[in-house]
């Protein structure tokens, strides 16, 4: 009877923190005591662990068992600690060598029959283990490929507690054997896979599918090249949703660091597909208009979960029928659009999630959707039309770089456009070239695309000549542009120039950018 130690990880937001699990099997009244600022799921672990050990044909010590999770001041939640607690108890009881369990990290939930079940947040937990200097991590079999994304760690996947104990007893004392995980796909592989099919096996969406909306397709290309936000206004059936769904097909694959960030968020949220341990394509998130503020920005009564804005990190957040969302949800987007993060404050503490996304809004011109459509009389009163679009507040729309009106296409436009509409692959190549041009210009700065450039830099390092700024000065004099609007128009002008292969925007580029800014006015 002695004290045994092992290690696990607790997650606060998407950040992992190392936890030392100590088990003491000693004299005293028989019973199991868990300490260390625990939630209900961990307090219930005593029953899960005891049943798992007994059903795996191990003896449960008839003694006083004390399990401490250190540091005691750090909140700990979830069933991820089950496996670490069971191994620590077995080590303290002498069932496994204590020296072999002190350094590895053990993650997993235990079933009553001893099976090791998958848990959420394995990737951020594995990253935390690597930062702590670990060499080996033990995870459920279904989480093995996710943990293997961290190359510094040797990953041991287990399906049951009995299997793990057997390997702990038989292996060399200095390390555990690692499973061999399949290599993660490279960006080139992701691009080729995307050209042949979608993530779920269905044919991949293609921009060529959208006919008769040349203006909308151009706006999509500009937004993809510069990382700009987009608002599309038009009657039902004009292709707004089709355009939005095809925006990710124009974006380049995520770089490894970006992919790890996005994957960690989806892992914590429990939305990571089991057959895709690494999200190497920009995510596309489209919440329903009945979504609450907590569902969009994140929250929860106990364990704070990331919301739609964080699930769309490094990708696209699409709000279809945007005026149907509650005003509080729409206004809650303003802070993450500016900062690229979202902070959720609860009584138990404050959690910050990354939320750097492209926002795409789609809206009908009125409740019936027919305002301004020839041959389709609108049934809404002028007051109803004004009230409908007024749900999109001025401060929110002031953060939208590109605004485009999408009208119903005529039969002639549909027939002619089918012969000239470009594929996503063709447009994506121009987007890639434009982004490379912008990256070369922004080297040595913290920004990666034109939409992120600060206002100060726009008017100093990237200042445009007076002739190019003439259309914007006129807009300021007329009151159609705010100071923030001027900055956003300049950013779009840089993107238009990058797509055209120019070194600097001229008056035609700023005029085109201004037209996109005022596109629905």
N, C-alpha and C positions, 0 to 999 in steps of 0.2 A: 504494500500500500504506500503510495507516494503521490507527488505532484507531477503532472505531465502538461506540456505546453504544445500548442500548435497555433496556426495563424489563419485568419480569414479576412474579409473585407466588408465594410459597411459603406453604403452609397448615400451621399447627400447630394441630391440633384443628379448630375452625371459625373460627379467626382468621387473616386473611391478613396477610402481611408483605411489604413491597416489596423486590424484588431487582433490582439493576442488573446487566445482562448486558453485559459488555465483550468485544469480539473484536479481536484483534491479528493481522494478516496481515503477517508480516515475514520478514527473512532468517534462514536457518538450515536445518537438516535438515528436509525436508518431513515433516509429521505433524500430528496434531490432538491437543491437550492440553486437557482440561477440569479446572478447579480450583475449589474452593469448598465443601468438605464435602458431597459428592454421594453419592447412593445409586446402586444398580446401574442403575436405569432411566435416570438422567441420563447415566451413563457410557456407556450403550449409544446415547445420542442421537447420538454422532459418526457412527455408521454409518447411522442413519436419516436424519440431516440430509444427509450426503453423497449417499446414493442419491436422496433427494428432490430435491436440487439438480440432479444429473445427469439424472434422468428428467424434470425440468421444463425441460431444455435450457439450463441455466446452467452455466458453467464452475466447476469446483472448483479453488481456488487451489493451484498447485504450489509451496507455500511452508510455512513453519512457522506453524501456526494455534494461537493460544492463546486460550481462552475462559475468562473469569473471572466467577464469580457472586458478587456482593458484597451483603451482608457475608459474609466467608468463615466466620465463626463460627456462622452460622445454618444449621441443617440444611435440606437441600433434597431433595425426593423427588418422584418421578412424572415422567410424560412431558409435563406441562404446559409445560415450558421449550423444547420442540422448536422451535416457531415463532419464539420470541424469539432462540434461538441461530442459526437459519438466517438471519434478517433481519440480525442483528449481523454475521455472517460476510459476507453480501452487501454490507452497508454498508462494512465494512473493505476489501473487495476493489474497491469503487467501482461495484458493479453497481446500487446504489440510493443516492440522496442521503442522506448520513449525518445531515444536519440535520433530515430529515423523520421519522426513526425514533427520535430521542432522547427525545421526550416521551410518545408513545403507549405503552400497555401491549399486549403481544402474548401471547396465550394459545392453546395448541393443540398437539395431537400430530400429527406428520407420518407419513403412510404412505410407503412406499418409492417410490410413483409420484407423490408430491408432493401427494396429497390432504391436507386439513386435517381431522383427525378430532376429534370432541367429547371433552371431558375432564370430570372431576368437579370440583366446587367452584367453578364459575364465579361464582356469586352472591357468596360471601364474598370471592373474589378481586376482583370488580368493586367491592365496598364498600371494600376496602383501597385500590384504585386511586383511588377518589374521595377518600378521606381523604388520599392523597398529593398531591392537587391536579391529577390528570390530567383532561384534557378528552375524550380519545378512547381507546377500547379496541377491540382487534381480536380477534375470537373466531371459533371455527368456526361455520358456518351453523346447525348444530343447537343451539348454545348461545346464539344471538342473543337470543331472547325472554327468556331467563333474565337475561342481562347488562343488558337494557333495563329491568329492574326498578329499576335505579339511575338516577334521572332526571338526575343531574349529569353523566352520561357520554354522549357520542355513540358509538354502537355501529356498528362496521363488521364485517359478517359476511363470511367468505370460505370458499370451498369448496376452493381449491387454492392452492399456493404461487405458481404462475405468475400467477394472477388477482391476488393481493395485490401482487406485484412490479410488474405492469402499472399498477395504480392508484397505487402509490407513485411511479412514474416520471412519470405524467401529471398528477396532481393538483397543486393549488396548494401551495406549500411550507409554508404555515403550519398546515394542518390536513388531515385525511382526511375524506371524505364519510361521513355516517352513514346507516345503514339506518333505515327507519321501522318501528318495532316496534308491534305491536298493543297498545292500552292494556290494563293489567291490570284484572281485574274488580273492581268495588266490592263492599262487603259486601252491599248490596241486591241486586246481580246474583247474588251467590253464594247468597243466601237463596232467590231466585226459582228459580234453577237447581236447588237442592236439593229444592224442592218438586215439581218435575216429573220428576226422575230422578236416578240416582246418578252417581258420578264416572266409572264405567265403562260408562255407557249403560243399565244395568239399572234396573228400577223401584226407587225409593228405599225404604229400610227405614222402617217406620212403627210407632210404639208401639202403635197400634190392633191390630196383628197379634197381640199377646200377649194372649190371653184367659184369664180365670180367675186372674189374678195381680194383683189390685188392690193388695195390700201391696207387691209388688215394683215395680209402676209408681210408687207413691207414693214409695218409697225412691229410685228413679231420679230423680224430680223434685226431691227434696230435695238429692240429691248434685249434680245439674246446677246448681241455683240457688246452692249455696254452695261448689262445688268440693271436696266431701268424698269421701273414699275409701269403698269399699263392699265388703262381704263377703256373698255369697249362699250359703246352705247348704241343700241339698235333694237328693232322689233324682234319678236321670237322667230326662230327658224332661219336666221341670217348666217349662222355659223360661228357665233361668239364662243360657244363651248368647244366646238371643234378646233378653233384656233388655239384656245388656251391649252387644250389637252396636247397639242402638238408642239408647244413651246419647249418642253424638255428634249425633244428630238433635235433641236437646233443647238443645244448647249453641249459643250465638250464634256467628256467623262471627268469625274472627280479625280483630283490628285490624291495620293495616298493619305496625306494628313487630313484633307477634307473628307475623304471617304471614312476614315476612322472616326472623325467627329460625328458625322451623320449616323454611322452605324451604332456608335455608343448611345446616342439619343434613342434610336429605335429599339435597341436592346433593353434599355431601362423601361421604355414604355411597353415592352412586350409585343411590338409589332414587327419584329425582325423575322422575315421568312426563314423557316428552318433549312431550306435548301440554298439560301443565299446568305452566307455569313458576313459578306462585305457588300455594302451598298456602293457600287462604283458608278452609278448613274445618278444624276440630280433627282431627288425625290419630287413627287407631285402630290400635293395634299389638297383636297377639296372638301372641306367640312360642309355639312348641311346648314341651311339658313336658320334652323332652330337651335344651333349649337350655343351653349352658354359661354360666358366669359372664361370660366375655368377650363372648359373644353378647348378654347381657342388659345389662351395665353398660358395655361397650365394651372394646376392647383390640386386640391384634394384635402379631405378632412384630417388624414393622418400622414401617410406617405405622399409627398408632393410629386405629381407626375408631370412630365412635359406635355404641353398642349400642341395644337396644330401649328402654331408659328415656329415652334422648335422642331417638330417633326418635318417641317419644310425647310429646315436649315440646309444651306447650300443648294436649294432647289426652288420650287415654285409653290406659292400659296394662292389658290384660286378660289375666289368667292363668287359663285354663280348666283344670279338674282341678288346682287349686293344690297339693294335697298330693303330687302326683306329681312336682313340681319338686324338684330336689335342695335339701337344707337350706342349702348354701352360696349357691345362687342366691337363695333366699327371704330369707336374712339380709342379702345384699348390697343389698337394696332399702331397708333401714332408713335408711342415710345419705342417699341422694337424696330420700327422702320428707321428711326433716327440713330439709335445706338447699336443695333445688331444683337442686342441681348434683351431678355425679359426677366424681371425680378419678381418673384412671388413671395409675398410676406405672409407668414402665418404665426400663430402664437408660439409654436414650437421653434420658430427660426425663419430665416430668410434664405431662399434658394435662387440662384441665378442660372438660367439656361441660355445657351447660344441660340440666336434667332436671326440669322442673316439670310434673308430670302428675297425673292422677287415676288411682288404682289401683283396679281392680275384680278381686276374687278370686271364683272359683266353686269349690265343693267338694261332693262327695258326702259323706253322713254316715259312710260306712264303705267299705271296698274293694269290697264287692258293691253298695253304693248303696241298700240297702233298709232300713236301720236306721230304726225308728220309723215305717215306712209300713204302715198297716192293710191286711191282706190279702196282704202280701208279706213272708213271714218272712225275717229276716236270717240269712245263713249264716256270718257272721263271729263269732269269739270276742270276748268283752269286751276281752281284751288287744289283739287286732288292731284293734278300733275305736278304742281309746284311742291306740294307737301311730300310727294313720293320721292323725288330726287333730292329734296332737302335733307333726307335722312343721311345722305353722304355729305358730311360736314365740309366746310371750306378748308379747315386745317388738314383734314385727311386728303382731300383732292389736291391740296397744295403740295403734297408729298408724292404725287403721281407725275412722272416725267412725260409720259406719252398718253395722249387721249385721242381716240379715233372713233368716228361715227361709222357704224356698219349698217349699210342699207340692203334691202332686198335686191338681188341681182336679177336683171332681165334675162329672157331666154337667149338673146344674142350674146350677152356677156358670159353666160354659163357655157355656151358652145364654143365661143372663141377662147375662153380662158383655159379650157381643158388642153389646148394645144401649146400654151405658153407657160402654164403653171410649173414651177420648179419643184423638185423633190427635196425632202428634208436634207438628204445627203449633200446636194449641191449648195443649198443655203448654209448648211452647217460648216462647209469648207470656207465660205466667205466670212462667217462668224469667227471661225478659228483664226483666220488671217488678221481680222480686225482686232481680236483680243491679243494676239501676239504683238501687233503694232503698239497697242496701248500699254502692254506690259513692258515693252522696251522703253517706252517714254517714261513710265512710272517706276523704273528700276531705282532702288534705293529709298523708296517711299513705302509706307504701310499699306498702300492701296493696290488692288489687283484689277480693277476695272474703272471706267469713267464715272459710274454712278457713285463710287465711294470717295472721289476726290473732294477734299474739304473746300469750303468757300474761300478761305484765305489763299489757298494754293491756286484757285481758279483766277484770282485777280492779281497774283504776283508771278509765280513760276510759269503758269500757263495762261497768262493774260493775252487776250486777243486784240488785234489792232482796232483802232477806232472805227474804221470803215465796216469791219465785220460786226461790230457791236451796235451799229446804227439802228437796225430793226428793234433791238431790245430797248435802246434809249427812247424810241418812239412809244413803245409799249408802256414804259415807265411813266412817260409824260401823260399818256391817255388813261392811266390807271388800270390797264388790263393786265399788268404784271406786278407782282410783289417782288421784294428783294430776294426771297427764297425762290420765286419763280424764275428770276433772271439766272440764278445759279443753275437751276435744273435745265433750263434751255441751253445754257453753255455746255453742260455735260453731254446733252443729247447731240449738240453740234459737233463736239469732238468725236462722238461715236459715228455720226454720219460721215465725217471726214475720214475716219479710220476705215470705214467700209469702202470709201472711194479711193483709198490709197494716198490721201493727201497728208502733207506734213503738218498742216494747220488749217482750221476751219476758215472759210471765207464768208462773204455776205450771203451767198446762196445757201450755205450750210446752216447759218444761224436763222435764216428765213424759213428754211424747211423745218428746223427744230421748233421754231416759234409756232408754225402751223400745226405741228403735232401737239404742242402744249395747249393750243386753243382749239383743238380739233372738234370738241363737242359744244363749244360756246356758240 
